[in-house]
Amino acid sequence: MRTSDPSYYKWTQWIFLKLFNSWYNPDSDKTELIETLIKELKIQNAKCKIGTAEKAWNSLNEREQSDVLMEYRIAYLSEAYVNWCPALGTVLANDEVEGWCERARRLSGRKKKNETVEYAYHRLCRTPAQRPGEPRLE
């Protein structure tokens, strides 16, 4: 099966959206829709860390709210260094590179990328006290 086949990647997209639109609620000890978190943040007007400042949820602009929610999502975007092949203009898997891009027969390097998808296994394993900067729901 080819990963470019729509019958294949529709399920990858489906599970990603399920994870992206979910967060782990330590109080209920289960994953919930992100809308439940938004509702609680609005009701409590929770204090959120934005950079070095602390602001109330209801005073945040759309971008700031999105950044706060990204800290809770099961699948989220982050910055990370990736193996980069400038000749192909693409990211390479770790097993595809040892300083050399075989497909392009060129040297490859590392590049910081802002749109790296991460999965939040580590979020499920940490207590709220171990997550600095996250709003506290009382």
N, C-alpha and C positions, 0 to 999 in steps of 0.2 A: 504494500500500500504506500502511496506517495503522500507525504505530509502536505503537499500543495492541493490535494484532492479535497473539495468542499465537504464531502461526507466524512473526512477525517478531522479537519480542523474545526468544524462546527462544534464538536464535543470539547475540544481544547478551549475554544472561546466560551462555551457554555460554562465549564467549570471555573474558568478564570473569572467570569462575571459573578458567579456565585461567591467565590472567595473575596473578590474585590468589594462586593457589597455586603460583607459580613465583618463582624468584630467579635472578639472573645470577651464576654462579660464575666469577670471573676466572681461577682455576687451570685449569679445564677449557675456558674460553672459550665456554661455552654456558649456556643456560637449563636449570635443573634444578627438580625438585619441591622445595617448601619443606621437606618431610620430610627431605631429605638435609642441609639446613642445620641443622635441629633436632638430628639425629643427631650431627653434628660438634660442635655447641655443647655437647651433653650429654657426649660422650666426652671432649672437651678441657676441659670445665668453663670455657669461655672467659670472660674478663673483659669485661663489658658496661657501657657508660656509661648510667646512669640518672640523669637530671638532672645534678647536679654530682658525684655519687658514682660509683664504679666497683665493680661487684659481680660475683661469679661466677655464671655461667648457672644452675647447679643450686640456688643460693640465692634466685633470683628467684621472685616469686609469679606466678600465671597472667597477671595484667594487665601486669606488667613484661615478661614474656617476649613477650607479644603486641605491646607497644610496640617491643621490640627487633626482632622479626620484621618489623614494619611498615616499618622502615628498609631492608629488603632486598627486599621484594616488588616485582614488576614493576608491578602495579597496587596502589595503596595509598590510604589515607585521610589527608587532611591538612587543615589550616586554611587558608582562603584568603578573600579578599574577593570577593564575588559581587554582581552587579546584582540588587537585591531590589525587588519590587513589594509593598508592604505591603497594598494593597487586594486583590490576588489571593493573597497569601501564597505566592509562588513565586519561583524564580530565573529571571532573564531572560538570554537570550544577548546577547552584546555588540552584535550587529547589530540587536537589538530595542529598544535603549534609548540615548537621548542625554539622560538626565535626565528622561525622560518615558516612562511606560508606555502605549503606544498602546491595548492591549487594555482596560485599566482607565480610560484617559483621566485618569491621575493622575501626580503626580510620583513618581519612583522614586529609590532611593538605593543606597548600598553597605552591605553587611552582612558581618561576619565569620562564616563558617560552618565548623563542625568536621568535617562529613562530605563534604568535597569529594573526589571521586575524581581521582587524578593517575596518570599513566602515566610510568614511570621511564626514559624515553629518556636523561635526563641521567645516570642510574646506569650505563648501559651505556657511557658515554663517559668516565667518570672512573676513575682508578686507585684501588686501595684506600687508598693514602697520602693521597688527596685527600678521603676521606670521614671527617671527624673524628667520633669517638665510636662508630664501629662496631667490634665485636669483631674481633680478628685471628685467623684460623685458621692455625695453624703447620703 
